[in-house]
């Protein structure tokens, strides 16, 4: 079981400048259906026995599970008929079943299912219930008949462990959890480590005493050291565990943990960024390779085992084409004999491509591109940059320019263009990456430069960078975004009067902060599932987040039950500064969002309406934290495209029937977006 990481979040005023002239139409508009529709195929994984490939692909317009024998993809067939989009899955140890989670309308209360590859017979492995959330803790070839599942049926705030026979559905409780935030099991699916907070604001790692005589503290870490810590798994015989850990250093390292003494031995580290992902040998379950991502992903071998493979893949994908292993035992992207594995390749100006790699023969077999039609479109390269914050922090950032803008070939436009600051969510455990981005390609194609800044607190850049975000919501975290905008202005990318801000989750909050704390810096904003109040955000968190809030949100943002914290949190909340807004706002919300609930957007929109401020509000009743259904993505971004075109003067594909085909409800401000009223009438 893993601790849940929170992944958060019109008419211009008379004082605003007139929209900028439209950029020259030097490239055809990329259809929104290609940008935001379903991938043709995605998330390829090979079965442990090497006999089958599986992937996600549409069935009746909904992402479902498909399988085919290796070497005969023409025989592919769907093995699920889900009406809610599937997002991920994993292979069973026997290679004959697939596991997947299914929620309802984005509420994130997942129920675990197994489906037979041969017959398509489907079986629920966790209980049904409106507030029950289940997740797979682990599978193992050493226990091939069961899957270990955690769910919170007994107590909404705590997860108990159950061994489930995935062929029959028989389930038995093996661990009742009353104390721990997180549990770690070995390769025989036995609980070996429990993690919880201890005195002094530290995080304790406990091991069970022999004979069930309680728990012994193995070691503890400060909350600051533990921010990036995670145990990856045990080796085959259970004598060691592998862990990402930052105790005693700034950048998180890969360490080997002795579960008897608590001794940690550093195996790999980098001076530029945290160790990000680790590849595990499927026979010994020892760590054999690791990746570090500063601006780009780079894989490194541990020992000789994967040295030849990594060298071969570097030669096969040169330049800024990054290859990635689906690292982690739960991904099952490598056969149980360690010979064949899935490698996927990411480039910023191509859709992601999956390959089957035969290690023994050093042979790559292309499988598919996720969006092959996009590879025939005028895609733009994404430039990695390292900017400096006003207080000296390095900010790894990514810039994409519109087609035809960089005529000089120096990575800067020939003349300034409108800019959209695209802010990632989180903020913890999340960062912006180099690679294909539908958002960057969409905005660049419409005539905008797109800048994504890894502001302080973004994942992967070390402990000091993470801790620099403490109590800096609407403070220095936002300053980092403004510093990115000022850099773009100083380099001639854009001008001060042609900048918009948009993002989802924390990025939505950053948008609201941009319009309320720095209203003179942005012409308009697009907020997707962003919280308007830090107080009500935390008070409405799901019950299963409550045990971990003390170590995260209370320490980094504040505890709303403490009067001084509450006052500070309100002072950093956009809802308390609505009267400063001068620019138009577009809000998108998922009606079932369990993280940033709909009242967060309702209150913001109501406050703007009461003051006569221009706001447009779309709610999607069958969505959660973001837009998982393609019809809803296209519906919202059709409106966003028209909104931005009016604000910044870029190009736009007509809204057309995209909104009508979605579940979107226009709850406020249709008059502020060109074509929106007509799109609403088309639905009727």
ABEGO torsion letter per residue (X at the ends): XBBBBBBBXXBBBAABBBBBBBBBBABBBBBAAAAABBBABBGBBBBAAGABBBBBBBBGGBBBBBBBBBGBAAABBBABBBABBBABBBBBAAGABBBBBBBBGGAGBBBBBBBBAAAGBBBBABBBEAABBBBBAEBBAABAABBBBBBAAABAABBBBBBBBAAAGBBBBABBBAABABBBBBAAGBBABBBBBBBGGBBBBBBBBBGGAEBBBABBBBAAAAAABBBAEBBAAGABBBBBBABGBABBBBBBBBAAAGBBBBABBBAABBBABBBBBAAAGBBABBBBBBABBBBBBBEAAAAAAAAAAAAABBEABBBBBBBEAAAGABBAAGABBBBBBBBAABBBBBBBBBAAAGBBBBABBABAAAAABBBBBBBBBBBBBAAGBBBBBBBBBBBGABAAGAGBBABBBBBBBBBBBOABGBBBBBEBBAAAAAAAAAGBBBBBBBBBGBBGAEAAAAAAABGABGBAAAAAAAAAAAAAAAAGABBAABBBBBEBEAAAAAAAAAAAABAAABABBBBBGBBABAAAAAAABBAAAAAAAAABAAAAAEBAABAAAAAAAAAABAAAAAAABABBBBBBBBAABAABBAAAAAAAAAAAAAAGBBBBBBBBAABBBEBABAAAAAAAAAAAAAAAAAAAGBBBBBAEAAAAABABBBABGAAABBGAAAAAAAAX
